Amino acid sequence: MQFSSNKQLNRLNRKINKRTRRTKKHIFLKAFFLSIVLCSAVVLVGVFFVFNNVRPPTVPQISQNPVFANEPDPTLVDPSAPQLDELRPAFVPPDEDDAHPEDALIGAGLIAPAGFTDDDRKDLFFTFLILGLDEGVNVDTIMVGAYDGVAHEGTLISIPRDSLVNVSRRIKKINGAFPAGTLHGGGIPGGIAQMQREIMTIIGFVPDFYVLIDLEAFVRIVDTIGGVEIDVPFHMRYDDPYQDLFIDIPEGLQHMDGETALQFARFRRANQGFRGVTDYGRIVNQQTVIRATVDNLLQPANLLRLPEFVDIFSQYVHTNISLMDMLWFASQLTEISGLDALSTYTIPTDGTSGPPSWYEFLDGPAIVEMVNRTINPFNREITLSDLDIIREY
């Protein structure tokens, strides 16, 4: 009888212990999920507070822009800047004419024409110079963007790298502006200033903000948002051991991580037996990646990753956009009504010079029409006389 009682007692103890463990586990799970909910609520409240308390950016005043200074930007002749040999990648020709000192004078000493003053700006209208840095000082992507904070619409205009510009250096292509300013002792600030000067000759004004983004930043941004989905039109295959570039992207809808999306955006030449694209085709691919990235950024989950994006920008992106201004622009993502609010274009051209230089001639009248319709931040229309378009070199 005693034995039976002990067995019953042990069975009862096991039941009690099992029930206690279940209760503790249930309490732990409740506490765990409650903690997640509370943390999410704190984050959401924080994001809501930040987004609703930041103010629209103050546009840099024309009078303070070094492009309109009476003297060339002193950073262009800074003796303490990195030396030419430290910045020049192996594939940049060592010809001194590629960084002609007279090019730094383009735009220097200019006074903004009538109707191009700070008081004549459109309300909540901001413009951006976006540069994608490939390797060393090689600019692979050139875009001018605009955001209309009233209509909540964005615009991106791509500029072909081979566009002919009125400069003194031997290679008169727009993508030579950044290395010219950089290699003449100005470092990155000098390269950006020179690019601003030459962009002004194409579109008639200097964009308010600049963003210089390198390959690592692009890859990290795409990875942070969970990748992008892109419909690849054909099998892209290209191997270039010299650039350590190996591209193999199958045809069809692909979910791409940052590295693959970068390869898609860079693809132009192809292995024998495979199809390549022109520079204009690559521009279309770059715009496709940007639109897919923006589409993912508009997802609520990615808006909560704001600190990660700020960290990426602080490490890998050179810009004159302050942290508070970044937060305001980030807050505007919630106001944009999908990809229909982002328009993409390519600057109008009018033929090519052919070999050996393959310059792209710019179409001045068509550019004026496009700029006034899309990215002109002023109430006064830009005219052909505000540009400096040439067809001889």
DRENKOLVO-779320 format. One record per residue (C-alpha): residue in one letter; x, y, z negated. Coordinates in pm, 1 decimal, padded with zeros to 6 digits. Layout:
<nodes>
NODE/a/X/Y/Z
...
</nodes>
This chain:
<nodes>
NODE/m/00000.0/00000.0/00000.0
NODE/q/00290.8/00227.4/-00085.3
NODE/f/00452.3/00148.0/00249.2
NODE/s/00134.9/00240.3/00434.7
NODE/s/00109.1/00564.5/00244.3
NODE/n/00467.5/00654.4/00336.6
NODE/k/00400.3/00587.6/00702.4
NODE/q/00092.0/00804.8/00691.6
NODE/l/00286.9/01077.0/00513.9
NODE/n/00566.6/01068.9/00769.7
NODE/r/00315.3/01078.1/01052.1
NODE/l/00146.3/01374.7/00891.2
NODE/n/00481.7/01555.2/00849.7
NODE/r/00568.1/01497.9/01215.3
NODE/k/00235.4/01640.4/01321.3
NODE/i/00286.6/01943.6/01100.1
NODE/n/00642.3/01998.6/01229.5
NODE/k/00529.0/01958.7/01590.2
NODE/r/00245.6/02203.3/01536.5
NODE/t/00486.2/02443.8/01365.5
NODE/r/00728.8/02424.6/01659.3
NODE/r/00445.6/02489.2/01902.9
NODE/t/00332.4/02784.0/01695.0
NODE/k/00685.8/02926.2/01681.0
NODE/k/00729.7/02871.5/02053.4
NODE/h/00395.2/03039.4/02119.6
NODE/i/00492.9/03332.1/01898.7
NODE/f/00830.5/03358.2/02075.8
NODE/l/00670.6/03357.5/02421.5
NODE/k/00419.0/03618.9/02315.7
NODE/a/00697.2/03834.8/02174.5
NODE/f/00910.2/03781.2/02484.1
NODE/f/00637.0/03874.7/02729.3
NODE/l/00528.3/04162.8/02509.8
NODE/s/00887.3/04291.7/02516.1
NODE/i/00892.4/04271.6/02895.4
NODE/v/00563.2/04458.5/02918.6
NODE/l/00684.4/04725.8/02676.2
NODE/c/01018.3/04765.2/02857.1
NODE/s/00839.7/04788.5/03192.7
NODE/a/00603.6/05044.8/03048.3
NODE/v/00895.1/05249.7/02915.3
NODE/v/01066.1/05234.9/03256.0
NODE/l/00747.0/05331.7/03436.8
NODE/v/00683.6/05618.0/03196.0
NODE/g/01044.4/05729.0/03237.4
NODE/v/01023.7/05714.9/03614.6
NODE/f/00688.5/05896.3/03608.2
NODE/f/00832.1/06162.8/03376.9
NODE/v/01141.7/06212.9/03592.1
NODE/f/00948.8/06220.5/03919.2
NODE/n/00699.7/06470.9/03782.3
NODE/n/00952.7/06704.2/03623.5
NODE/v/01219.3/06741.2/03891.3
NODE/r/01193.9/07048.1/04110.1
NODE/p/01241.6/07077.6/04487.7
NODE/p/01605.5/07132.8/04590.5
NODE/t/01745.1/07477.4/04646.7
NODE/v/01870.2/07500.0/05003.1
NODE/p/02236.7/07609.6/05023.3
NODE/q/02238.1/07973.6/05126.6
NODE/i/02368.2/08052.0/05473.2
NODE/s/02600.5/08317.2/05332.5
NODE/q/02769.0/08054.7/05112.8
NODE/n/02821.2/07800.3/05388.8
NODE/p/03190.4/07781.7/05487.8
NODE/v/03083.2/07753.5/05851.8
NODE/f/02970.4/08117.0/05837.0
NODE/a/03265.6/08242.4/05633.4
NODE/n/03485.6/08520.2/05769.4
NODE/e/03785.2/08290.5/05752.9
NODE/p/03819.9/07918.9/05825.2
NODE/d/03747.3/07690.2/05532.5
NODE/p/04071.6/07685.6/05325.5
NODE/t/04035.3/07310.9/05269.2
NODE/l/04129.0/07263.7/05634.3
NODE/v/04483.9/07373.8/05559.3
NODE/d/04516.6/07239.9/05205.0
NODE/p/04878.7/07116.3/05170.6
NODE/s/04781.7/06888.1/04882.1
NODE/a/04529.1/06695.2/05091.5
NODE/p/04615.4/06337.5/05197.6
NODE/q/04879.3/06324.9/05467.5
NODE/l/04797.8/06229.3/05824.8
NODE/d/04972.2/05891.7/05806.6
NODE/e/04770.1/05796.8/05497.8
NODE/l/04438.4/05858.3/05673.1
NODE/r/04498.1/05762.2/06034.3
NODE/p/04386.4/05405.5/06113.2
NODE/a/04589.6/05207.1/06363.1
NODE/f/04345.0/05258.4/06649.1
NODE/v/04351.5/05642.8/06639.1
NODE/p/04600.4/05776.1/06897.8
NODE/p/04891.6/05967.1/06737.6
NODE/d/04844.1/06255.9/06981.4
NODE/e/04844.2/06587.6/06791.7
NODE/d/04589.2/06727.6/07037.7
NODE/d/04331.7/06493.5/06883.4
NODE/a/04325.6/06730.1/06584.7
NODE/h/04370.5/07070.7/06745.5
NODE/p/04404.4/07356.2/06490.1
NODE/e/04193.9/07593.7/06701.1
NODE/d/03893.1/07363.6/06661.5
NODE/a/03871.3/07468.3/06297.4
NODE/l/03775.2/07817.3/06416.0
NODE/i/03455.2/07698.1/06581.3
NODE/g/03174.3/07874.5/06401.5
NODE/a/03407.1/08056.9/06162.6
NODE/g/03320.9/08424.4/06127.4
NODE/l/02974.5/08378.6/06277.2
NODE/i/02682.7/08562.8/06126.2
NODE/a/02345.3/08390.6/06132.7
NODE/p/02134.1/08539.0/06416.3
NODE/a/01818.1/08736.8/06343.9
NODE/g/01548.3/08499.0/06227.0
NODE/f/01800.5/08258.0/06077.5
NODE/t/01810.3/08404.4/05727.1
NODE/d/01727.1/08233.3/05400.6
NODE/d/01401.5/08429.1/05383.3
NODE/d/01285.0/08291.9/05719.0
NODE/r/01285.8/07927.4/05613.7
NODE/k/00986.7/07699.7/05638.4
NODE/d/00848.2/07599.1/05298.3
NODE/l/00981.7/07269.6/05159.1
NODE/f/01164.6/07186.5/05480.0
NODE/f/01509.3/07028.0/05444.7
NODE/t/01767.1/06913.4/05698.9
NODE/f/02050.6/06661.3/05670.7
NODE/l/02367.9/06567.1/05855.1
NODE/i/02411.6/06190.3/05817.2
NODE/l/02746.2/06035.1/05906.5
NODE/g/02830.1/05664.3/05900.5
NODE/l/03200.8/05605.6/05843.2
NODE/d/03330.2/05291.7/06011.9
NODE/e/03697.5/05248.4/05922.9
NODE/g/03953.0/05505.8/05815.2
NODE/v/03832.8/05834.1/05964.7
NODE/n/03626.2/05683.7/06246.5
NODE/v/03265.3/05809.2/06248.1
NODE/d/03044.0/05537.5/06395.9
NODE/t/02699.2/05689.6/06335.5
NODE/i/02588.6/06053.2/06370.8
NODE/m/02233.9/06160.8/06286.8
NODE/v/02051.7/06480.5/06198.7
NODE/g/01749.6/06430.3/05976.4
NODE/a/01470.3/06649.4/05847.9
NODE/y/01209.3/06612.8/05575.1
NODE/d/00892.0/06820.2/05573.9
NODE/g/00778.2/06829.2/05210.7
NODE/v/00446.2/06985.8/05306.5
NODE/a/00342.1/06730.9/05568.6
NODE/h/00541.0/06451.3/05394.2
NODE/e/00702.0/06350.2/05722.3
NODE/g/01058.8/06262.9/05811.2
NODE/t/01256.8/06283.4/06135.0
NODE/l/01585.5/06127.1/06245.6
NODE/i/01769.0/06231.0/06562.4
NODE/s/02067.2/06020.4/06667.8
NODE/i/02356.1/06184.6/06852.1
NODE/p/02566.6/05965.2/07083.7
NODE/r/02927.8/05946.7/06968.4
NODE/d/03053.6/06032.4/07318.3
NODE/s/02859.8/06360.4/07346.3
NODE/l/03073.6/06630.2/07510.5
NODE/v/03141.0/06933.4/07286.8
NODE/n/03320.1/07261.3/07358.2
NODE/v/03645.1/07212.5/07164.0
NODE/s/04017.3/07250.5/07225.8
NODE/r/04134.8/06901.2/07139.1
NODE/r/04220.9/06651.6/07410.3
NODE/i/03930.7/06416.9/07329.7
NODE/k/03622.2/06639.1/07341.3
NODE/k/03373.1/06397.8/07189.0
NODE/i/03156.1/06482.7/06889.6
NODE/n/03282.4/06184.0/06691.4
NODE/g/03630.5/06339.3/06706.8
NODE/a/03519.9/06627.4/06481.1
NODE/f/03554.3/06437.7/06153.9
NODE/p/03906.9/06301.0/06215.6
NODE/a/04013.2/06641.2/06353.7
NODE/g/03912.3/06821.7/06034.9
NODE/t/04037.3/06540.3/05814.0
NODE/l/04377.8/06485.1/05971.7
NODE/h/04462.4/06855.5/05976.8
NODE/g/04499.4/06856.1/05600.5
NODE/g/04140.1/06907.5/05495.7
NODE/g/04067.8/06554.2/05384.0
NODE/i/03702.5/06454.7/05366.5
NODE/p/03575.7/06812.2/05297.2
NODE/g/03760.9/06937.1/05604.1
NODE/g/03621.8/06655.4/05817.6
NODE/i/03266.4/06729.2/05708.3
NODE/a/03309.8/07104.3/05762.9
NODE/q/03442.2/07045.0/06113.1
NODE/m/03155.0/06811.3/06192.7
NODE/q/02910.2/07076.8/06067.2
NODE/r/03067.1/07335.4/06297.3
NODE/e/03041.3/07116.1/06604.4
NODE/i/02690.4/06991.2/06523.9
NODE/m/02588.2/07357.6/06514.7
NODE/t/02698.1/07395.4/06877.9
NODE/i/02457.4/07112.2/06971.2
NODE/i/02143.8/07192.1/06769.4
NODE/g/02186.6/07564.2/06697.6
NODE/f/02206.7/07551.6/06317.2
NODE/v/02397.2/07385.2/06034.3
NODE/p/02198.2/07118.7/05842.5
NODE/d/02142.0/07199.9/05475.4
NODE/f/02286.4/06882.8/05328.1
NODE/y/02541.4/06625.9/05439.3
NODE/v/02564.3/06255.2/05358.2
NODE/l/02880.7/06061.7/05445.5
NODE/i/02819.4/05691.9/05388.6
NODE/d/03071.3/05411.0/05435.1
NODE/l/03022.7/05044.6/05516.2
NODE/e/03027.5/04922.2/05155.8
NODE/a/02750.9/05163.5/05055.4
NODE/f/02531.4/05047.5/05343.1
NODE/v/02577.4/04680.6/05252.9
NODE/r/02504.5/04740.3/04884.0
NODE/i/02192.3/04946.8/04952.1
NODE/v/02041.8/04677.6/05175.4
NODE/d/02130.3/04404.3/04924.8
NODE/t/01980.9/04606.1/04638.0
NODE/i/01641.7/04630.6/04810.2
NODE/g/01641.0/04255.8/04874.7
NODE/g/01745.3/04263.7/05238.7
NODE/v/01549.1/04361.7/05549.1
NODE/e/01345.2/04177.1/05812.2
NODE/i/01440.2/04250.5/06172.5
NODE/d/01320.0/04095.1/06496.7
NODE/v/01641.4/04030.4/06690.8
NODE/p/01571.9/04060.1/07067.7
NODE/f/01842.4/03813.9/07177.8
NODE/h/02131.5/03607.3/07042.1
NODE/m/02408.2/03847.8/06936.2
NODE/r/02754.6/03691.6/06945.4
NODE/y/03085.5/03877.7/06926.8
NODE/d/03425.9/03792.3/06778.7
NODE/d/03695.1/04055.7/06729.1
NODE/p/03975.4/03932.0/06501.2
NODE/y/04152.4/04270.4/06532.9
NODE/q/03863.8/04442.2/06350.3
NODE/d/03790.8/04131.8/06139.6
NODE/l/03446.0/04142.0/06300.3
NODE/f/03255.5/03818.0/06366.2
NODE/i/02890.9/03854.3/06466.6
NODE/d/02656.7/03558.7/06521.9
NODE/i/02288.6/03655.1/06480.8
NODE/p/02024.6/03425.1/06637.6
NODE/e/01727.5/03556.0/06833.7
NODE/g/01396.8/03603.2/06651.9
NODE/l/01272.7/03736.3/06319.9
NODE/q/01556.5/03731.1/06069.4
NODE/h/01573.8/03818.2/05700.1
NODE/m/01909.9/03992.5/05678.4
NODE/d/02132.1/04067.9/05383.6
NODE/g/02345.3/04382.2/05384.6
NODE/e/02638.5/04230.7/05572.9
NODE/t/02421.1/04085.9/05850.4
NODE/a/02221.1/04410.6/05883.6
NODE/l/02550.6/04597.2/05921.4
NODE/q/02661.5/04357.5/06195.2
NODE/f/02328.8/04408.7/06373.8
NODE/a/02373.4/04787.0/06355.6
NODE/r/02735.5/04770.4/06479.4
NODE/f/02679.1/04521.8/06763.0
NODE/r/02759.3/04645.6/07112.7
NODE/r/03012.5/04427.4/07292.8
NODE/a/02951.9/04053.1/07330.6
NODE/n/03149.3/03737.4/07394.5
NODE/q/03159.8/03608.1/07748.7
NODE/g/02828.5/03446.8/07837.2
NODE/f/02635.8/03651.6/07581.3
NODE/r/02444.2/03977.5/07621.7
NODE/g/02575.1/04310.2/07489.7
NODE/v/02416.1/04654.0/07460.0
NODE/t/02504.5/05009.3/07557.0
NODE/d/02578.3/05279.6/07302.7
NODE/y/02213.3/05383.1/07337.4
NODE/g/02109.7/05025.9/07258.9
NODE/r/02320.5/05036.1/06945.5
NODE/i/02150.6/05363.0/06846.3
NODE/v/01813.5/05187.3/06877.0
NODE/n/01943.2/04903.8/06656.5
NODE/q/02069.2/05151.7/06396.4
NODE/q/01730.5/05322.3/06389.3
NODE/t/01561.1/04982.7/06355.5
NODE/v/01772.4/04901.3/06048.3
NODE/i/01700.9/05240.9/05893.8
NODE/r/01326.5/05205.3/05945.7
NODE/a/01332.4/04854.8/05792.8
NODE/t/01532.2/04987.6/05497.1
NODE/v/01291.3/05276.8/05441.5
NODE/d/00998.8/05034.3/05465.0
NODE/n/01148.0/04829.6/05180.5
NODE/l/01231.8/05138.8/04978.0
NODE/l/00864.1/05231.0/04982.6
NODE/q/00782.0/04913.5/04790.0
NODE/p/00699.3/04990.0/04421.8
NODE/a/00951.9/04735.9/04290.5
NODE/n/01238.1/04914.6/04465.7
NODE/l/01136.2/05251.5/04324.9
NODE/l/01224.7/05108.5/03982.6
NODE/r/01580.5/05043.7/04103.3
NODE/l/01653.8/05415.5/04115.1
NODE/p/01950.9/05391.1/03871.1
NODE/e/02116.5/05132.8/04098.2
NODE/f/02082.7/05359.1/04402.1
NODE/v/02224.8/05654.1/04206.8
NODE/d/02522.5/05437.1/04107.5
NODE/i/02584.7/05336.9/04470.6
NODE/f/02566.8/05698.0/04584.5
NODE/s/02807.0/05814.2/04314.3
NODE/q/03063.9/05547.7/04408.4
NODE/y/03049.8/05526.4/04785.9
NODE/v/02869.4/05829.5/04927.7
NODE/h/03007.4/06181.6/04977.1
NODE/t/02728.7/06437.4/04966.4
NODE/n/02640.0/06786.5/04852.1
NODE/i/02302.5/06662.5/04723.8
NODE/s/02298.0/06690.8/04344.4
NODE/l/02162.4/06417.8/04116.4
NODE/m/01846.7/06615.6/04038.4
NODE/d/01792.2/06682.1/04408.3
NODE/m/01833.0/06308.1/04476.1
NODE/l/01563.8/06239.9/04217.8
NODE/w/01328.9/06484.4/04387.3
NODE/f/01384.6/06330.1/04729.8
NODE/a/01336.1/05985.6/04571.9
NODE/s/01006.3/06103.3/04423.0
NODE/q/00889.3/06197.4/04771.1
NODE/l/00902.7/05832.6/04878.3
NODE/t/00573.4/05784.6/04694.3
NODE/e/00419.4/06061.0/04907.8
NODE/i/00519.9/05918.6/05245.3
NODE/s/00242.3/05722.6/05412.1
NODE/g/00440.8/05434.0/05558.3
NODE/l/00672.1/05419.0/05857.8
NODE/d/00429.6/05623.2/06069.2
NODE/a/00562.3/05923.4/05877.9
NODE/l/00920.8/05858.7/05998.6
NODE/s/00993.5/05952.6/06360.6
NODE/t/01317.1/05858.8/06535.8
NODE/y/01468.2/06015.0/06847.6
NODE/t/01793.7/06031.7/07042.0
NODE/i/01933.9/06369.0/07145.4
NODE/p/01856.7/06428.7/07517.1
NODE/t/02147.1/06378.4/07757.0
NODE/d/02189.8/06449.4/08126.9
NODE/g/02424.2/06194.8/08277.3
NODE/t/02777.8/06084.3/08209.6
NODE/s/03121.3/06186.7/08334.5
NODE/g/03207.2/05825.1/08412.8
NODE/p/03559.4/05686.9/08376.0
NODE/p/03801.1/05739.6/08224.5
NODE/s/03647.7/05950.8/07945.1
NODE/w/03280.9/05850.8/07966.4
NODE/y/03153.7/06175.3/07817.1
NODE/e/02778.0/06207.3/07766.8
NODE/f/02658.4/06544.0/07902.5
NODE/l/02401.6/06709.5/07676.4
NODE/d/02073.7/06842.4/07817.3
NODE/g/02048.3/07189.7/07662.9
NODE/p/01686.6/07282.1/07754.3
NODE/a/01556.3/06940.1/07644.5
NODE/i/01751.4/06964.6/07317.4
NODE/v/01599.9/07305.5/07243.2
NODE/e/01250.3/07165.5/07296.9
NODE/m/01315.0/06862.7/07074.9
NODE/v/01481.4/07060.7/06795.0
NODE/n/01199.3/07315.4/06777.9
NODE/r/00940.9/07037.3/06774.4
NODE/t/01108.9/06826.7/06506.4
NODE/i/01397.5/06951.6/06288.1
NODE/n/01412.6/07331.5/06317.5
NODE/p/01397.8/07455.2/05954.9
NODE/f/01327.2/07816.3/06055.5
NODE/n/01007.2/07991.9/06153.9
NODE/r/01181.3/08138.7/06457.3
NODE/e/01240.4/07910.1/06753.9
NODE/i/01594.0/07820.8/06853.0
NODE/t/01692.6/07923.0/07205.2
NODE/l/01947.9/07792.8/07451.3
NODE/s/02173.8/08088.5/07365.2
NODE/d/02205.2/07952.5/07008.9
NODE/l/02372.7/07639.0/07147.4
NODE/d/02712.1/07594.7/07312.1
NODE/i/02653.8/07323.0/07574.4
NODE/i/02917.7/07258.4/07842.7
NODE/r/02945.2/07023.7/08141.4
NODE/e/03314.3/07071.4/08224.6
NODE/y/03615.2/06954.4/08027.8
</nodes>
